[in-house]
Amino acid sequence: MEISESPLWIYNSLSRKKEEFEPINPPFVGLYVCGPTVYGDPHLGHARAAVTFDLIYRYLKTKGYKVRYVRNITDVGHLEHEETEQGEDKILKKARIEQIEPMEVVQRYTISYHKGMDALNCLRPDIEPTASGHIIEQIKLIEQIMENGHAYEVNGNIYFDLETFRQDYPYGELSGKVLEELQSGSRDTEGMDEKKSSHDFALWKKASPQHIMKWDSPWGEGYPGWHLECTAMSLKYLGNRFDIHGGGLDLQFPHHEAEIAQCRSAHGHDPVKYWVHNNMITIDGAKMSKSAGNFINLEELFAGDHEKLEKGFSPMVARFLMLQSHYRSKIDFSNDALLAAEKGYLRLMNAVRLLGEIELPSRNNVKTSEIDSEILEACRRCRDAMDDDFNTAQVLAALFELAAKINAIHNSQLDAGLISSGTFTLLKNTMHTFVFDVLGLAAEMVTDDSKTEELVKLLIEIRKEARINKDFNTSDKIRDDLQKMGIRLKDEKNGTTFEINR
C-alpha cells in the first residue's frame, strides 16, 4: 500500500501546536504507548487511552505506513505515590493483601486487561514488553546516565541528578512545570537526607530484605524506578529516536518529563518527535475516583453492575461514546450519555447494513449530480477530519450525513439513478473503511435475553422516528424482520409493545 498523499497533522504536546506528520524513516513509524500497571481490573481510564492509540495505530496503517506499535506492561517499580516515590509497590501491595505471589497478580490482571481491550476491539500491539523482562537494559541505561554525570548513588539507591541535568538541558518543557515553584510549595521531606534535591527521582531502588521483587545490580539487590522502565523499553524496540510517544495527560509529569530527561542524559537528544496525550474522563461531571464512589471498571460497565448505571452497555457503545469526542477533550460518562451513544451506534450500524442491500439501477447517472457532489464532499470530510489530528467527532458527523443518504436511497426517497457508479463505490468503501478499519467499530451479536429486549426497544424507537418522518419502508421492514426472528410488535394506543416467541 502506498502512503496517502494527503498530509496528516498531529498536535504535539511538546511544541503545543499541530505539526505536519513526517516520520523519521518513512514508511516506517515507531509508536510507543505507556501501558497499564497491572494490579487491578481495567477501568474507563484504561479504555480511553487504549481506544485513542488504537485509533491512531489503525489510521496510520490505513494511510500506508508500516507501524511498529509498542505498549508496555508495568509489573514492578510503580509506587503508590508516584510523584514523591513513596509508599509500597502497587503490585506488591496487592499481592500482600490477597496473599498470593506478585506474578500471580501480574498474570491475573494482564489477562483481565487484554480481555477488556479485546472487547473494545482494540488491536493488540506489535510488541508488549514487561518491565521485569528488561532489567538488563535498564541497568545499562543507568550506567550510561551515570557515566555522563547525571546520576548518583546513595546507599544502593541511584537518583537522577536534576541539577547537573539542568546545567546542560532545559527541564519542564513538556509539562510546563517549574521546579522552583514546586519546591516552594512542597511539604514532602521523606528521603531528603539522601537526595540532593527533593525532585531528583529514583533510577534504581535498593530492596529491603523482605522485598520480593528484586534483582542483582552493580549497586546491590534492588528494582528499577518507574520512569526508567519506559525509556529502556521504548529505546530498545524503536531506537534512540522514534516518531510518536503516547499516553494519558496525567503522565506528562513526572513520568514523561523524566523520560525526556533520561534519554537526553544518556544519548544527548530528545527521544521522541511527537508527544501525544489523551485527555481524562469524568463520571457525571466529576473526576473518577474510588473514594467518590464513581469509579467504574469495564466489567461493571458491560454488566450494568454499578449504581450509576441503569443497565449494562456493550463495549461498542462505550467505544462509540469515546469516539464522539476528540481525544484531547474530556469525556463525561453518564447513563444518559451512554443511552444516547447506544442509539447513535445502532443507527450507524443499521445504515451500514442497508448499504449492503442497495443496488444501483442498470441505467444510472453518468454525470456528477448534486447528490453525487454531496456524497463526495462527505466522504472527503471523513479523511480530512482524521488528517486534522484524528478528529473522530467530525468523522462521525460526516458518516451520519452519509447514513442519511443511505436511508433515503433505501426508502426510495432519493433516486439511486442520480448517483454515479463511481460515487456509489466510494460511498461503500468510505463507510467500510472509516466505520470498521479506522474507528474500529464492529457489529455486535446479541447473546442474552436482556440485551435482546434492549435492542428491540431501540429498534422500536428507530421505527417510531421513521413513522414520524413518513419513512414507512423502514418502519415496515423493522416490523417484518423482527417478525421473522420471532419478535411480534403490537402497535397500541399508548405505544408499541412486543412479544418474543421463545
Protein Blocks (a to p, Z undefined) as FASTA:
>chain_A
ZZdfbdcddddfklopacddddfbdcbdcddddddddfbccdfklmmmmmmmmmmmmmmm
mnopacdddddddfehiafblmnogajdfklmmmmmnopafklmmmmmmmmmmmmmmmno
pacdfbdcdfklmmmmmmmmmmmmmmnopacceehiacddfklmmmmpcchklnopafkl
mmmmpcbfghklmpmbfkbccfbdcddfklmbdcddfebpcdddfklmmmmmmmmmnojb
dfbdcddfklmpmklmmmmmmmmmmnopafbfbdcddddddeehiacdfklopaccfklm
mnopafkbgbdcdfklmmmmmmmpcfkbccdddfklmmmmmmmmmmmmmmmmmmmmpccd
fbdcfbdcfklmmmmmmmmmmmmmmmnooiaklmmmmmmmmmmmmmmmmnopacfklpcf
klmmmmmmmmmmmmmmmnopacdddfbfklmmmmmmmmmmmmmmmmmnopaklmmmmmmm
mmmnopacdddfkbccddddZZ
